[in-house]
């Protein structure tokens, strides 16, 4: 019995010792947490209950050259209610007034809101949903309602803001105006003007301390932000909405008719290089066309016959031959190192002058002229291409600009047939915008200017940065050569490959192009045609230049540049000088726009006012009127293009949320 008692005593001592050791370890750990790791855990606890949230800054707007709105940020607000924040006295005294105000704004009964608000307080709901997708004007009205006007802490109003980017003119020029998209990993990609000028347009985000009140539910600690967001600057682009609309629909019509894969069109102001319109349309699997890739900027490919302008510039400026020099087209088929160069016209053109060969786009004539004069010194011809800047990108602000390919004598890609193939637009690769820049230089009396998409960065009426004309090459060739080249380009339309486009009432000049693409895979069915037309108008005093490229037209309908791309050019040229009001003010493009500045102030004043009645938007640009009315909570339908002529709901009438209003523009 004594032995058994002794064993029990040992066990008790052992357990007591173990407890003592554990207690020591606990004490050490607590001391370590308190004095050594305490700061870390206190910080962790705070981060889990109090967090610094980012308040996204509103992006600046993108405007057209005449002040029309191309892209804008429209804030959407979600309002919730912390039912435990107000005191009993504040809640009881204001719940009826708050319910009455909510009923007017949200089109529900006051009794409904009284029941829901009281139920939320009874259930201790700290995140009760009041409304979603409110406009800024609606949010400001709600902020002034009874109880909510006491602020977030005393009134319990919780505000969540989300900014939505809108393009008032729809999908037209969307790729060039720009947007932001996110991939599956959440990585964002910005393209177009918005991507290129992000440092100006994006602004700076603010920060706000918020406290966790429930799972995934947070409320602001105070009414004020820790760091206020700074809105982005506005961008004044060079785009003209009238010309853009004409170019877009002219290209779309032709793509649909020829069932083409994709195409692009760019219209540029001759003297300044300002891009007035740019459209890039690609065909989807459904057969519809969308702006997905900026083909004009990004797609570098063999241009075909439009590159023959380089031949003329080199031959005439180097004084190798005159335009009257006669060449034998040799039945439309000549051979270099066993490789054939053929004319599109079977049997060739007989014996014709260099000028006529260009007008008829004879491959055999132009290739002979270049090869005979530069075969012993190909560097001279290639240096001409390099001096024109065609061997390097234009240096545009956009991401993904296509890289040109110009083989250099003795370098990679150079062979015995490179020179003759370059003469008719093969074995070289440039973008449509590079081609346009070259032709625009001819129209601009030899001065080559860089394409420009943005005119100015502004903060309301204050200019932050201005973008002036940039000269790439002050003189691409002599005046004598230019005069001859302009005359030949005019004859291409009058009596050459572009004769179908000729109009006695309106002069145009340019060059057709029909290039085989992916011709190395001809046997596998990979080869297709790229049809193009590039030139300027009016031919005698050029104001605009334009390039049109259409890839992979249905050959059953046609594939020559004059048939596929030429009509787009002609429609744009004629519509600009018959329909576009801005052409009457062409000489005043560099003058300060008072109307544009007035539009800024008018739009800003109206959007700041609390609105329960329909404003008078007659005379406003359609894009601005749409943004204004949608901010007031109305749904807008638009007919036509331009300024508001009529509105279906008269000014001064009380409107309901989501009520439809129709605007007639002219």
C-alpha positions, 0 to 999 in steps of 0.5 A: 500500500505504501509502495502504491502511494509512493508511485502516485506521488511520483506521478503527481510530481511529474504532472506538476513539473510538466505543467510548470514547464509548459507555464514557463514556455507560455510565459516566455511566448507571451513576453515575446509576443508582447515585447518582441513580436507585439508590434507585428501582431498589433499591425496585423490586427489593425490591417485586418480591421482598418485598411487603406483603400484606393479611390480611383481618380477620374480619367480625363476626357478625350475630345475631337478637334472641334470639341465633341466628346469622344471618351469620358468617365462616368461615375457610378455610385452604390449607396449602403446604410450602416443602421447602427451608426446613427443615435436613436434620437437621430434615427427616429427624428430623420427616418421619415424625412429620409424615406420621403426623399428616397421615395422621390429619387428612387421611385418607390413608396416612402412606406417601403423605405421606412419599413426597410430602414427600421428592419435594418436597424432592428437586425443590426445590419451595418451594410444595408443596400440603398441603391446601385448605379447612381449618377454623380448628380443622384449621389449628390442629391442623396448626400443632402437627404435627412440623416445622410447629411450628418455624414458617414459617422453620424448618418450611416451613409456608406458610399462606394464609387466605380468609374465607367468609361464611355465612348459617346460615338460608339465603336467608331475609332475605338481602337485609336481613342483607346481603352483598358482591358484586363487579362485572366491574371488581372493584368491591364493593357491600355491601347490607343491615345488613352494608353499613349498619354496615360500619364496625363489622362489617368490622374492620381488615385486617392486613398481612404481609411475604412474599417471592417464591420463584417465579412467583406464589408467596410465603411469609411472611418471619416467623411474626408479622404486621407489623400484626395484623388486628382482627376486626369487632364483632358486630351484634345485629339486631332480627330474630326467626328464628321470625317471619322464617320464618313471614313468609317462607314465608307470602309465598312461598306466596302469590306462587307461587299467584298467580304474582306478579312480586314482593312484600314483607312487614314485621313490626314491633313496635308500641312500639319500631319494631323490625323482627322480620321482613322478606322481599323476594322477586322472581321469576326467569326460571325461575319461582323466587323469590329475595331480590334487591331490598329492595322494602319499603325501595326501592320507592316507588309509588302505594299506592292505598287504604291511603293513605286512612288519611291522609284519615281522620286529616286530616278527623277531626283537623281537625274537618271532618266526623264519621265519621257524615257521609253521602255519596252514592256516585253509582252508583260513578262521579264525575267531576273535570275529565273524569276518572272516579273509580270504585268497585271495586263496580259501581253503587257503595254508595248513600248511606253514612257516611264510616266505612262508606265507608272500611270498604268502601274506596269511592273516591267517598266518600273523594274527595268528603269530601276534595275538598269540605273542602280544595278551597279550601285544598289546602295544609292537606291536603298539610301534613297529609301533610308533618307525618306525614313522608310527603314525605321518606324515613325516613332508614334506614341502608340504601342505595337507600331509595325517595324519596317523591313528594308534590306541593305546591300550586302546585309541579311536578306539581300540577293541578286533579285532584291533590287528588281523586286523592291522596285515593284513593292516586294522584299520591303515591308512598311505600314499603311501609315508610312505609305501615307506619310510619303504620299503626304510629303509629295502633296505638301511640296516635299515636306514630310511631317509626322502623323499627329493624333493629339493636339493639346493636353488641357485642364479645363481652359488651361493648356498643360502641353501643346503638340506642334507639327513635327518635320521628319524631312524638310525636302524629300526631293527637288521641286522639279521632280515634285512637279512631275510626280504630282502631274503623274499621280493626277494622271493615274486618276484621269487616265491610268489604273484609277480612271474609274475614280475620275470626276470632272467636278473634283480633282484627285491624285494617287496610286493604286496597289494590288499586292500578293500577300503570303505568296510563298505559300501559294500552293497551300492556298495561303496567298491572298491579295491586299488592295490599296489606294493612296493619294491626296485631294484636291489634286491642285491644292491638296488639303488632305491625304488618304490611304486605304488598304483592304486585306483578303477581299473575295476574288470572285467580287474583285481584288484590284486596288482601283476596284476595292480600295479606290471607291473608299478614297473617292467617297471620303474625298467627295463627302468631305468637300460636300458635307463637312462644315469644317472644310470652310474653316480649313485655314483656321485650324490653328486658331484658338477655338472659343466654341470649344472652350465655351462648351467646356464651361457650359457642360461643367456648369450644367453637370454640377447642378441638381437636376429634376427637370429636363435641361435645354440641350439644343445647340450642344454637341450630340456627344456632350448632350448624351453624357449630360443627360445620362448623368441625370439618369435618363436613357438617350436615343440619338438620330443623326450626327452633329449638334442637337436640333430637337429633343423629344422631352421639352426643357423644364419638364420633370423626368423620371429615372431611366426615362427615354429621351430622343435627340435629333442631331444635324 
